[in-house]
Amino acid sequence: MSKVVRIDEEALEVALKYGKNLSLGVMKMEETIERYEKTRRDHNAIEDMIRRTIREELEILTSRY
């Protein structure tokens, strides 16, 4: 299904950098955003794991004294 829409010329130029037409450009932008968000979540999970591990090791070291 297709629709006729109004879009700012600058926005169209941006979308066309991602795909050969507006639809493909928008879909590629969505894919890029999803990939970025997944990567960010992965980095946050790794950071949390490192912080938890360091905290646990410090607690072990300080509990001995």
DRENVODREN-780309 format. One record per residue (C-alpha): residue number from 1; chain; x, y, z. Coordinates in pm, whole numbers. Example, Ala and Ser with C-alpha at 12.3 -4.5 7.8 and 13.67 -1.06 7.14 Angstrom:
<nodes>
node n 1 chain A u 1230 v -450 w 780
node n 2 chain A u 1367 v -106 w 714
</nodes>
This chain:
<nodes>
node n 1 chain A u 0 v 0 w 0
node n 2 chain A u 125 v 350 w -68
node n 3 chain A u 27 v 697 w 45
node n 4 chain A u 89 v 1043 w -81
node n 5 chain A u 267 v 1247 w 186
node n 6 chain A u 426 v 1587 w 215
node n 7 chain A u 783 v 1586 w 327
node n 8 chain A u 1033 v 1863 w 369
node n 9 chain A u 1292 v 1865 w 90
node n 10 chain A u 1579 v 1850 w 340
node n 11 chain A u 1423 v 1549 w 510
node n 12 chain A u 1386 v 1380 w 172
node n 13 chain A u 1753 v 1444 w 97
node n 14 chain A u 1847 v 1280 w 427
node n 15 chain A u 1625 v 977 w 359
node n 16 chain A u 1769 v 936 w 10
node n 17 chain A u 2118 v 906 w 162
node n 18 chain A u 1994 v 581 w 319
node n 19 chain A u 1797 v 435 w 28
node n 20 chain A u 1703 v 484 w -334
node n 21 chain A u 1358 v 616 w -238
node n 22 chain A u 1184 v 759 w 66
node n 23 chain A u 1039 v 427 w 181
node n 24 chain A u 1370 v 240 w 164
node n 25 chain A u 1550 v 532 w 328
node n 26 chain A u 1310 v 537 w 623
node n 27 chain A u 1327 v 159 w 662
node n 28 chain A u 1709 v 168 w 658
node n 29 chain A u 1708 v 448 w 919
node n 30 chain A u 1483 v 235 w 1143
node n 31 chain A u 1717 v -63 w 1104
node n 32 chain A u 2016 v 155 w 1192
node n 33 chain A u 1843 v 294 w 1502
node n 34 chain A u 1747 v -56 w 1622
node n 35 chain A u 2103 v -180 w 1574
node n 36 chain A u 2240 v 120 w 1767
node n 37 chain A u 1997 v 66 w 2054
node n 38 chain A u 2085 v -304 w 2074
node n 39 chain A u 2456 v -220 w 2081
node n 40 chain A u 2396 v 37 w 2353
node n 41 chain A u 2202 v -218 w 2561
node n 42 chain A u 2484 v -470 w 2515
node n 43 chain A u 2742 v -212 w 2629
node n 44 chain A u 2531 v -127 w 2933
node n 45 chain A u 2502 v -495 w 3024
node n 46 chain A u 2879 v -542 w 2993
node n 47 chain A u 2943 v -232 w 3204
node n 48 chain A u 2702 v -357 w 3471
node n 49 chain A u 2874 v -696 w 3476
node n 50 chain A u 3219 v -537 w 3514
node n 51 chain A u 3099 v -308 w 3794
node n 52 chain A u 2932 v -598 w 3976
node n 53 chain A u 3243 v -815 w 3945
node n 54 chain A u 3471 v -539 w 4077
node n 55 chain A u 3231 v -467 w 4364
node n 56 chain A u 3220 v -837 w 4457
node n 57 chain A u 3597 v -869 w 4445
node n 58 chain A u 3643 v -559 w 4659
node n 59 chain A u 3395 v -694 w 4912
node n 60 chain A u 3587 v -1024 w 4925
node n 61 chain A u 3919 v -845 w 4971
node n 62 chain A u 3793 v -609 w 5242
node n 63 chain A u 3601 v -876 w 5432
node n 64 chain A u 3924 v -1062 w 5510
node n 65 chain A u 4059 v -774 w 5718
</nodes>
